[in-house]
Each structure stands twice: as C-alpha cells, then as structure tokens.
Amino acid sequence: MLRSPMPRSPMIRSPITRLPMTRSPMTTKQILLIDDSPDIHTIVQLGLTMVTSWQLLTALSGDEGIAQAMQHQPDAILLDVMMPVRDGVAILADLQTRPETQAIPVIFLTGNTESSDRRQLYALGAKGLIMKPFEPLTLASQIAGFLGWELEAQP
C-alpha cells in the first residue's frame, strides 16, 4: 500500500535536519532593560504593558544585563548611558564583541541632549535614542519605530 507523502513543515527539511527555531511574527517581543534605576524599570514596565504584550526583562547593572542578553537573546535592549561601574558605551562595546549578542539591536536611554553625544552613540551602533524623561505611553511606539516593527494591539 502506497502512502502519499506527509506535507512537510516549512521548519523541517528532512526527518532528521531541522532549521533553527525562530520566533513567529505573532510571538511577543522580548525587551531587555539595562538601567541602574528601579524607578525607570517600573516606568518602562508600566508603559510597555499598557500598550503591548511585550515581555520585559530587567537588569540593574551592565554585567547582569550582558548575562541576561546571552541567556535570553531578547529582541532588543534598552540601555542606560549613565550607570555606575561601567557606562552604557562600555556595555554596548562588550555586547558587540560577543557572537551571542552582537546582532541584538540596542536603543539608548539618555538624559543628555548634546547633539555631539547623540551622534557618537549612533556612530557606535545604537539603533535609537530615547531621551529621559520619556512619555511611558509612547515608549513602545518609539521602540517599534526605531526597529521597523509593527506595533501590535494588546490582546
């Protein structure tokens, strides 16, 4: 008895070889916030959860943030420029040297409005800059705009 071949999933090339798992377009975005201020963590969490269904990971230091980025491979990183021990520029440089994190887009959070500093951050590889203080309800649309994402409505 002949059987018709089973339709193959687009993720499976053969019964043995599979393509790497990827997030589907409908999957919730995962954002990593690296900022030494717990208040900023709260504001970002409120802003993102009120507008999107994105998941927020948080880190209070650069080293903790790098470990989180390597473990979770977030869709984007929000990174404070001014932090104790290592600033955001040093953390970005560290992320860019690691194969696991170098492709993750980074958006800086900064209170500095100097145009020369903004140009330097873009030259270092930032995908965007969000000025502090920021409007929590527009944060998701700013992130989506910098990264070319469609902003899905929250369920």
Residue pairs with C-beta under 8 A, 6 or more apart in sequence:
11 18
11 19
11 21
12 18
12 19
13 19
23 75
28 53
28 54
28 55
29 52
29 54
29 55
29 75
29 76
29 149
30 54
30 55
30 57
30 72
30 74
30 75
31 48
31 54
31 55
31 56
31 57
31 74
31 75
31 76
31 77
31 78
31 143
32 56
32 57
32 58
32 59
32 65
32 68
32 69
32 72
32 74
32 76
32 77
32 78
32 104
33 40
33 41
33 44
33 56
33 57
33 58
33 59
33 77
33 78
34 58
34 59
34 61
34 62
34 64
34 65
34 68
34 77
34 78
34 79
34 80
34 83
34 88
34 91
35 41
35 44
35 58
35 59
35 60
35 78
35 79
35 80
35 83
35 109
36 60
36 61
36 80
36 83
36 84
37 80
38 60
40 80
40 109
40 132
41 58
41 60
43 136
44 56
44 78
44 136
44 139
45 56
45 58
46 136
47 135
47 136
47 137
47 138
47 139
47 140
48 54
48 56
48 139
48 140
49 56
50 136
50 137
50 154
51 137
51 139
51 140
51 141
51 151
51 154
52 140
52 151
52 152
52 154
53 152
53 154
53 155
54 140
57 68
57 72
57 74
59 65
59 67
59 68
61 83
61 84
61 85
61 86
62 83
62 85
62 86
62 88
62 90
62 91
62 94
63 85
63 86
65 77
65 79
65 91
66 91
66 94
66 95
66 98
66 101
68 74
69 77
69 95
69 100
69 101
69 104
70 98
70 100
70 101
73 100
73 101
73 104
74 104
75 104
75 105
75 147
76 104
76 105
76 106
76 107
76 127
76 143
76 147
77 95
77 104
77 105
77 106
77 107
78 107
78 108
78 109
78 130
78 143
79 88
79 91
79 92
79 106
79 107
79 108
79 109
80 88
80 108
80 109
80 110
81 87
81 88
81 89
81 108
81 109
81 110
81 111
81 112
81 121
82 88
82 110
82 111
82 112
83 91
86 94
88 108
88 110
89 121
89 124
92 106
92 108
92 124
92 125
92 126
93 124
95 101
95 102
95 104
95 106
96 102
96 125
105 127
105 146
105 147
106 125
106 126
106 127
107 126
107 127
107 128
107 129
107 130
107 143
107 146
107 147
108 121
108 126
108 128
108 129
108 130
109 130
109 132
109 134
110 117
110 118
110 121
110 129
110 130
110 131
110 132
111 131
111 132
111 133
112 118
113 131
118 129
121 129
122 129
127 146
127 147
128 142
128 143
128 145
128 146
128 147
130 139
130 142
130 143
134 142
140 151
141 151
143 149
144 150
144 151
